[in-house]
Amino acid sequence: MKGYDLVVIGAGSGNMLLGPELAGLRTAIVEPDRFGGTCLNRGCIPSKMLVVAADAARAVTDAGRLGVRASLEGVDWAAVRDRVFGRLDPLHDQAVAHRRRGGIDVYQDAARFVGPGVLEVGGAKITADRIVVAAGSRPLVPSIPGLDTVAFHTSDTIMRLDELPASLIVIGGGFIAAELGHVFSAFGVDVTVVQQGPRMLMAEDAQISARFTELAARHVTLRVDTAVTAVASRGNGVAVTVERAGEVEVLASAALLVATGRRPNTDLLDVAAAGLEVDEHGHLITDDSYVTSAPGVWAFGDAANHFQLKHMANAEGRVVAHNIAHPDAPRRLRRDVVPRAVFADPQVAAVGLTEESARDRGIEYVVAVRDYADTAYGWALEDTTSFVKLLADPRARTVLGAHIIGPQASTLIQPLIQAMMLGQTVDQLAHDVLYIHPAITEVLEQALLAL
């Protein structure tokens, strides 16, 4: 058996772990798929590159409200897709070559634990004093009768279609369904979203979720409070049987996207053989320094937490790298302030408590809501639907939660994230900071002053 000081399982955020701090260790990295993980190959980056193109198409079709007469001639899907993956696909081979040039062994077969500190990779066994599990996650495919008999897509495959389908049914109502529903509807596909809950983006503040659901229904056919009970082939497409309030209906479509969440890849690793414990969802259990239940094993990213956010995995990776290099001075990462964004139409961004979670936990709060339409730039946008919602602690006078729906929400929320992480008060943000006029950031200023 070949022995190492460090083995990293997963070359998404796990690949970013291998910096100068750990350069003196005999190291191997194991990745049976593609370097870059979900984010680079099947997730955040390609989807956002598609979203930018979809936003451009939507801007044309919506231009009339600004007095601009424009029409969309069409979308060259092959050109859009190839712009994305023509840039991303070469990065895998480049990353593998870079690691090997640096003296790191790269294994491109699947790994599984066969004992504490021992892995089997491609029929060979390797050992390591330190192991980091950053094996990521994969789409969760629900048990729907007939689903295994039809051709369907997940977020892993839908972005590489050879051609746009005439119609698409999306099962699910979370951020993947929201973003890809926006992409394909903006490109002219007839999209139907089937959501089991009463609204889309159910994890968001209810006021945000309700507004997003209302606006999404302008561009897609939206079936809420609707369960999918069966799937079958129909011609060159699929037939999806749904039920709502006891009424059964069959929906037909050229293509089907299953977007019902993701599951950690820990079940593929035989983690129990290494003495690693998982929670009820299959995530590896760690302490706040990312040490697992097995000595010498750390875990982070989608394999270990429920956030499924690349920026969180990146931050965790920096902590893990430090803790491996400096075991006597471990660092920890705050998990109470974790921002997120949905790059759909409209954008949604959030951090901290929702009003519902604050109420359920008995946390005292005050709330302020401010519309984009109350600002000069909101007038320029002719925006009548976007808003900012802030929750604050009335005693400590700090921000408890921030929720934004509207253009550039993912950028607009950043000063509120900073305020929450650095402990800045509402008073400081409202009175001690200058906000450029007439930028859209004035909506933050107005909401803070209202608090």
C-alpha positions in Angstrom: 0.0 0.0 0.0 1.2 3.5 -0.9 1.2 5.8 2.1 0.5 9.6 2.2 0.5 12.3 4.8 -2.8 13.6 3.3 -5.4 12.3 1.0 -8.3 14.6 -0.2 -11.4 12.9 -1.6 -13.1 15.2 -4.0 -11.6 17.8 -6.4 -14.3 20.5 -6.2 -13.7 22.7 -3.1 -11.3 19.9 -2.0 -8.9 20.8 -4.7 -8.8 24.4 -3.4 -7.6 23.0 0.0 -4.1 22.2 -1.5 -2.3 25.5 -1.1 1.1 26.6 0.2 0.1 25.8 3.8 0.1 22.1 3.1 2.8 22.0 0.4 5.2 20.0 2.6 2.9 17.0 2.9 3.0 13.9 0.7 -0.4 14.4 -0.9 -2.9 12.6 -3.1 -6.3 13.8 -4.4 -9.0 11.4 -5.5 -11.6 12.5 -8.1 -13.5 9.9 -10.2 -15.4 12.6 -12.2 -14.1 16.1 -13.2 -12.0 18.5 -11.3 -14.0 21.6 -10.3 -16.9 19.5 -8.8 -20.5 20.4 -9.1 -20.0 24.2 -9.1 -17.7 24.4 -12.1 -19.1 21.6 -14.2 -22.8 21.2 -13.4 -23.8 23.9 -11.0 -23.2 27.5 -10.0 -20.9 28.6 -12.8 -22.5 27.1 -16.0 -26.0 27.9 -14.7 -25.1 31.5 -14.1 -23.5 31.8 -17.5 -26.9 30.6 -18.9 -28.8 33.0 -16.6 -26.9 36.0 -18.0 -27.9 35.0 -21.5 -31.5 34.4 -20.3 -31.5 37.8 -18.6 -30.5 39.4 -21.9 -33.3 37.7 -23.8 -35.8 38.7 -21.1 -34.6 42.3 -21.3 -35.5 42.4 -24.9 -39.0 41.0 -24.4 -39.6 43.3 -21.5 -38.2 46.4 -23.1 -41.6 47.8 -24.1 -42.4 49.0 -20.5 -39.5 51.4 -21.0 -40.8 52.7 -24.3 -38.2 50.7 -26.2 -39.7 48.8 -29.2 -37.6 45.6 -29.5 -38.2 42.0 -30.5 -36.3 38.8 -29.9 -35.3 37.2 -33.2 -34.4 34.0 -31.4 -31.8 32.2 -29.3 -28.9 30.2 -30.8 -28.9 27.5 -28.1 -25.9 25.8 -29.4 -23.9 29.0 -29.3 -25.1 29.8 -25.8 -24.3 26.3 -24.6 -20.9 26.2 -26.3 -19.9 29.5 -24.9 -20.4 28.1 -21.5 -18.8 24.7 -21.8 -16.2 25.7 -24.3 -14.7 27.7 -21.6 -15.3 25.3 -18.7 -14.5 21.9 -20.1 -10.8 22.4 -20.7 -10.2 23.3 -17.1 -10.4 19.7 -15.9 -7.3 18.5 -17.8 -5.5 21.7 -16.9 -6.2 21.1 -13.2 -5.0 17.5 -13.3 -1.8 18.5 -15.0 -1.2 21.3 -12.6 -1.5 19.0 -9.6 0.8 16.4 -11.0 3.4 19.0 -11.9 3.3 20.1 -8.3 4.1 16.6 -7.0 0.5 15.6 -6.0 -0.7 12.2 -7.0 -4.0 12.3 -8.8 -6.3 9.2 -8.7 -9.2 9.3 -11.2 -11.1 6.3 -9.9 -13.8 6.1 -7.2 -12.6 5.7 -3.6 -14.1 3.8 -0.7 -13.0 3.2 2.8 -11.9 -0.3 3.7 -10.8 0.6 7.2 -9.6 3.5 9.4 -7.2 5.5 7.4 -7.3 3.1 4.5 -8.9 3.7 1.1 -9.4 1.4 -1.9 -9.0 3.4 -5.2 -9.2 1.6 -8.5 -8.4 -1.8 -7.0 -5.4 -0.5 -5.1 -5.2 0.4 -1.4 -3.7 3.6 -0.1 -3.2 4.9 3.5 -3.1 8.3 4.9 -2.4 9.9 8.3 -4.9 12.6 7.4 -7.9 12.3 5.2 -10.3 15.1 4.0 -13.7 14.1 2.7 -15.0 16.7 0.3 -16.9 14.3 -2.0 -19.8 16.7 -2.6 -23.4 15.7 -3.6 -25.5 14.6 -6.5 -29.1 15.2 -7.6 -31.8 13.5 -5.4 -34.1 11.5 -7.6 -37.5 10.7 -5.9 -39.3 7.4 -6.0 -42.0 8.3 -8.5 -43.7 5.4 -10.3 -42.5 5.1 -13.8 -39.7 7.6 -13.5 -37.1 4.9 -14.0 -38.7 4.0 -17.4 -38.4 7.4 -19.0 -35.7 9.7 -20.2 -35.4 12.6 -17.8 -32.9 15.2 -16.9 -31.4 16.5 -13.7 -29.3 19.6 -13.2 -26.3 17.4 -14.1 -27.5 17.0 -17.7 -30.1 19.6 -18.6 -27.5 22.3 -19.4 -25.8 20.2 -22.1 -28.9 19.5 -24.2 -28.3 19.1 -28.0 -31.3 21.4 -28.7 -34.0 23.2 -26.9 -37.2 21.2 -26.3 -40.5 22.7 -27.3 -41.7 22.1 -23.8 -40.3 21.2 -20.4 -41.9 20.0 -17.1 -39.9 20.8 -14.0 -40.6 18.8 -10.9 -39.6 20.9 -7.8 -39.9 24.4 -6.6 -36.5 25.2 -5.1 -33.6 27.3 -6.4 -32.7 24.9 -9.2 -36.2 24.8 -10.5 -36.4 28.6 -10.2 -33.1 29.3 -12.0 -33.5 26.7 -14.8 -37.2 27.5 -15.2 -36.1 31.1 -15.9 -33.4 30.1 -18.3 -35.5 27.8 -20.5 -38.7 30.0 -20.4 -36.6 33.0 -21.4 -35.2 31.0 -24.3 -38.7 30.3 -25.6 -39.4 26.9 -24.1 -42.9 26.3 -22.8 -42.1 25.6 -19.1 -44.4 24.0 -16.5 -43.3 23.9 -12.9 -44.9 21.3 -10.6 -44.4 22.2 -6.9 -45.7 20.1 -4.1 -45.8 23.0 -1.7 -48.0 26.1 -1.8 -45.2 28.4 -3.1 -41.9 28.3 -4.8 -38.7 28.9 -2.8 -40.3 27.7 0.4 -37.1 28.0 2.4 -37.2 31.8 2.0 -39.1 34.4 4.0 -42.8 33.8 3.3 -43.3 37.4 2.0 -40.4 36.9 -0.5 -41.5 33.4 -1.4 -45.1 34.6 -2.1 -43.9 37.5 -4.3 -41.5 35.3 -6.2 -44.2 32.7 -6.9 -46.5 35.5 -8.1 -43.8 36.8 -10.5 -42.6 33.4 -11.7 -46.2 32.6 -12.8 -45.9 35.3 -15.4 -43.4 33.3 -17.4 -44.0 29.7 -16.5 -47.2 27.6 -16.0 -47.1 27.0 -12.3 -48.8 24.2 -10.5 -48.5 24.6 -6.7 -49.9 22.3 -4.0 -49.6 19.6 -6.7 -48.1 16.1 -6.3 -46.5 14.0 -9.1 -48.0 10.5 -8.8 -46.6 8.8 -12.0 -44.5 9.4 -15.1 -44.7 7.5 -18.4 -43.4 7.8 -22.0 -45.7 9.5 -24.5 -44.4 9.6 -28.1 -41.1 11.4 -28.1 -41.8 12.9 -24.7 -43.2 12.2 -21.3 -46.6 12.2 -19.6 -46.6 13.3 -16.0 -49.6 12.5 -13.9 -50.3 15.0 -11.1 -52.9 15.4 -8.4 -54.2 18.5 -6.7 -57.0 18.6 -4.1 -58.1 15.1 -5.2 -58.2 16.0 -8.9 -56.0 14.0 -11.3 -54.5 15.4 -14.5 -52.0 14.3 -17.0 -49.4 16.8 -18.3 -47.5 16.2 -21.5 -44.1 17.6 -22.4 -41.2 17.1 -24.7 -38.7 16.9 -21.8 -38.6 16.4 -18.0 -36.3 18.0 -15.4 -36.2 16.5 -11.9 -35.1 19.3 -9.5 -36.1 17.9 -6.1 -32.9 18.6 -4.2 -29.5 16.9 -3.7 -28.0 14.2 -1.5 -24.5 13.8 -0.1 -22.2 11.3 -1.8 -21.1 9.7 1.5 -23.1 6.5 0.7 -20.7 5.9 -2.1 -17.7 5.9 0.1 -18.5 3.2 2.7 -17.8 5.7 5.4 -18.8 3.3 8.2 -15.8 1.2 7.5 -13.6 4.2 8.7 -15.7 4.8 11.8 -17.3 7.9 10.3 -20.8 8.8 11.6 -23.5 10.4 9.4 -26.7 12.2 10.3 -30.2 11.2 9.1 -29.6 12.9 5.8 -26.3 11.2 5.1 -24.1 14.1 5.9 -20.9 13.4 7.8 -21.0 14.6 11.4 -18.2 17.1 12.4 -17.5 19.4 15.2 -17.1 23.2 14.5 -13.4 22.7 13.4 -14.6 20.1 10.8 -13.1 17.1 12.6 -15.3 13.9 12.1 -15.9 11.1 14.5 -12.8 9.3 13.1 -9.3 10.5 14.2 -7.4 12.2 11.5 -10.4 12.7 9.2 -12.0 16.1 8.3 -15.0 16.7 6.2 -16.6 19.8 4.6 -18.8 21.0 1.8 -21.9 19.2 0.6 -20.7 15.9 2.1 -20.9 17.4 5.6 -23.4 20.3 5.7 -26.9 21.2 4.5 -26.0 24.6 3.0 -25.0 23.3 -0.5 -23.3 26.7 -1.1 -19.9 27.1 -2.8 -18.9 30.2 -0.9 -19.6 28.3 2.4 -17.5 25.3 1.2 -14.7 27.6 0.2 -14.6 29.2 3.6 -14.8 25.8 5.3 -11.8 24.6 3.1 -9.7 27.5 4.3 -10.5 26.5 7.9 -9.7 22.9 7.3 -6.4 23.7 5.6 -5.4 25.8 8.6 -6.5 23.2 11.1 -4.5 20.4 9.3 -1.4 22.6 9.3 -1.9 24.0 12.8 -3.6 21.2 14.9 -2.7 23.0 18.2 -4.5 26.2 17.1 -7.7 25.2 15.3 -9.9 27.7 13.7 -13.7 27.6 13.6 -16.2 29.1 11.2 -19.4 30.9 12.1 -22.5 29.1 10.7 -25.1 31.5 12.0 -24.6 34.0 9.2 -24.8 32.2 5.8 -25.9 34.2 2.8 -27.5 32.8 -0.2 -28.9 33.9 -3.6 -31.2 32.6 -6.3 -30.3 33.9 -9.8 -33.7 33.7 -11.3 -36.2 36.3 -12.6 -36.4 38.1 -10.2 -33.2 37.5 -8.2 -33.6 36.7 -4.5 -31.0 37.0 -1.8 -31.1 36.4 1.9 -29.1 36.1 5.1 -30.1 35.4 8.7 -33.5 34.9 10.2 -36.8 34.9 8.3 -39.7 36.5 10.0 -41.3 33.1 10.5 -38.1 31.6 12.0 -37.7 34.5 14.4 -41.4 34.2 15.5 -41.1 30.4 15.9 -38.0 30.7 18.1 -39.5 33.5 20.2 -36.9 36.0 19.2 -37.9 39.6 19.6 -37.6 41.6 16.4 -38.7 44.7 14.5 -39.2 44.6 10.8 -39.1 47.2 7.9 -40.0 46.7 4.3 -39.0 49.1 1.5 -39.9 48.9 -2.2 -37.5 49.6 -5.0 -40.3 51.8 -6.3 -39.6 54.3 -3.4 -36.2 55.1 -4.9 -35.2 57.2 -7.9 -33.5 54.2 -9.6 -36.6 52.2 -9.0 -38.4 54.8 -11.0 -35.8 54.4 -13.8 -36.4 50.6 -13.8 -40.2 51.1 -13.8 -40.0 48.5 -10.9 -43.3 47.9 -9.0 -42.6 44.5 -7.5 -39.2 44.4 -5.9 -38.5 45.1 -2.2 -36.1 44.8 0.7 -37.1 43.3 4.0 -35.0 43.7 7.1 -35.3 42.3 10.6 -33.5 43.8 13.6 -32.9 43.1 17.3 -34.7 46.1 19.1 -32.3 45.8 22.0 -28.9 45.2 20.5 -30.0 47.2 17.4 -28.3 44.8 15.1 -29.6 43.2 11.9 -31.1 39.7 12.4 -32.1 39.0 8.8 -32.1 40.6 5.4 -34.2 39.5 2.4 -34.2 41.1 -1.0 -36.2 40.3 -4.2 -35.4 42.3 -7.3 -32.7 43.2 -9.8 -29.1 42.6 -8.5 -30.4 41.3 -5.1 -27.3 39.1 -4.9 -25.0 42.1 -5.0 -27.3 44.6 -3.1 -27.3 42.4 0.0 -23.5 42.4 0.6 -23.3 45.4 2.9 -25.9 43.8 5.1 -24.0 40.5 5.3 -20.9 42.5 6.3 -22.9 44.3 9.0 -24.2 41.0 10.4 -20.7 39.4 10.5 -19.0 42.4 11.9 -21.7 43.4 14.4 -22.5 46.8 13.0 -25.7 48.4 14.3 -28.6 49.6 12.3 -27.8 53.1 13.5 -24.3 52.9 12.1 -25.6 51.6 8.7 -28.4 54.1 8.5 -26.6 57.3 9.7 -22.8 56.8 9.4 -22.7 55.6 5.8 -23.1 57.5 2.6 -25.3 55.9 -0.1 -24.8 57.0 -3.7 -27.7 58.9 -5.2 -29.5 57.8 -7.2 -28.2 54.2 -7.0 -30.5 51.3 -6.1 -28.6 51.0 -2.8 -30.8 53.9 -1.5 -33.4 51.2 -0.9 -31.2 49.8 1.8 -30.7 53.2 3.3 -34.5 53.8 3.4 -35.2 50.4 5.0 -32.5 51.0 7.6 -33.9 54.4 8.4 -37.3 52.9 8.8 -35.9 50.4 11.3 
